[in-house]
Amino acid sequence: MTTTDANSNKNTSTTHQKPRLNFWQIWNVSFGFLGVQFGFALQNANASRILSDLGADLHSLSLFWLVAPIMGLLIQPIVGSASDRTWNRLGRRNPYILAGGFAAAIGMLLMPNSATLASFITPLFFGAMMLALMDASFNLAFQPFRALVSDMVPAEQRNVGYSIQSFLINIGAVFGSILPFVLTNVIGLENTASAGSVAPSVIWAFYIGASVMLGSVLWTVFRTKEYAPGSNGLAPLEQRKTEQTISDKLSDFFGLMKTMPSTMKQLALVQFFSWFALFIMWVYTMPAIAQHIWDIDAKWFDPHYLESVGIIPDNIAKAKGTAGDWVGIIFAAYSFFAAIASLFMAKVASTIGRKLTYSLSLLAGGIGYLSIMLMQNPELTVVNLVITQIEVPKGAVALFLPMVGIGIAWAAILAMPYAILAGSLPVKQTGVYMGIFNFTIAAPQIVSGIFAGWILTAIFDNQAVYIIMMAGISMILAALSVYFVKDGVEGCVKDKSASHKDEVTAS
């Protein structure tokens, strides 16, 4: 990537405010995130299912999932710093968004075919490698999308900008989560898999997900023309330090860590508890509801036991397949509720304040987690999902209620911390600080990944619903931690009328 001379931007005032954008211009800025989240949702809802089918036990599932936060920890600060110093014909953030989209698509095409493609290594290890590739690629795109909103959207529209991004993220998650279910119950693809293989419905869902992701990413890249460095409130592009050693780079990085805005430090505690809870949900919801709702014994998630019995009974295989599909449905449900909440969150935050909005939303999520324990009812009922009908336990249907609270929490997690944080960041280092902020997302997931499997086995005897309860307590602690966050003055700026005269074309 090429770097322009900073001197070429000296004639442009960096204090010039960004022009207001209309709705569709803000929409285009974040539309690619819909596709990225489509793919990410497929991974979240099905990675444990795929890894379990390939031979992972309940204890090790969280260890495989460590790949995601580790990749975020390593990649996002690097990408943030690099994108702050990049400018070429595609822009500043767009080159990284495009690269992440293409790389993630490759991982999505390969991971569900691990059993077929792995000739010299175990399918489980190959699947873990593809999970790592996908997570690295998703993180390559995540950070530039966050920074792109900060770059393009003026301060008085920031609540709206991040709320629209949250809405698009959740729409992508809805369709990504339900896709395997649709392919099974509408198209007719098989949702069960023999030991060591992946269900055809999941394989084809990943193929479709890769296509959707690439299409939406290309839309944002080619429909959003980024502002040049030094214009519209953006800092001039800094020259790269040609003689900088690795020691100097590390020193600069840790210097930024020490001098990070106090708001970022305060948000870190909230982020720890909320993302600790989210990681547990993504990893263990499938075995939790399979055990708690479908009454599948924990031994059927033990690869050693499966190896000893040889063949999985049809009723167990069918129940696990149905439970796996239902996880996609309820994940789609909380994403749908999050999308709805996103439509109102900017207005609510402008009325009662971002802190209170954030705290109450996280509290709703914690209550949602805890209420899952109450949803156990084995009696079968027929559910009309518009596109098809399916027979499931009544307890499975009742899970839609907890998803309302979890969806509200998810909408807030995607929007509120970034809206609070953005106004406290120096404009010339927005990217790198957004990357550093990802530490507050990655660290709790790493802690959760290291200890959750041990807690599940040693304390909860592999009864996964109890670790979901622990996640609920963590989410409530996150809600209480918002009290210690100090929101900046800029966060109090009200959105002005969308009919403002200074609208520009971002396409």
Buried (B, 14 or more C-beta within 10 A) or exposed (E): EEBBEBEBBEEBEBEEEBBBBBEEBBBBBBBBBBBBBBBBBBBBBBBBBBBBBBBBBBBBBBBBBBBBBBBBBBBBBBBBBBBBBBBEEBBBBBBBBBBBBBBBBBBBBBBBBBBEBBEEEBBBBBBBBBBBBBBBBBBBBBBBBBBBBBBBBBBBBBBBBBBBBBBBBBBBBBBBBBBBBBBBBEEEBEBBBEBBBBBBBBBBBBEBBBBBBBBBBBBBBEBBBBBBBBBBBBBBBEEEEEEEEEEEEEEBBEEBEEEBBEBBEBBBBBBBBBBBBBBBBBBBBBBBBBBBBBEBEBEBBBBEEBEEEEEBEEEBBBBBBBBBBBBBBBBBBBBBBBBBBBEBBBBBBBEEBBBBBBBBBBBBBBBBBBBBBEBBBEEEEEBEEEEEEBEBBBBBBBBBBBBBBBBBBBBBBBBBBBBBBBBBBEEBBBBBBBBBBBBBBBBBBBBBBEEBBEBBBEEBEBBBBBBBBBBBBBBBBBBBBBEEBEBBEBBEBEBEEEEBEEEBEBE
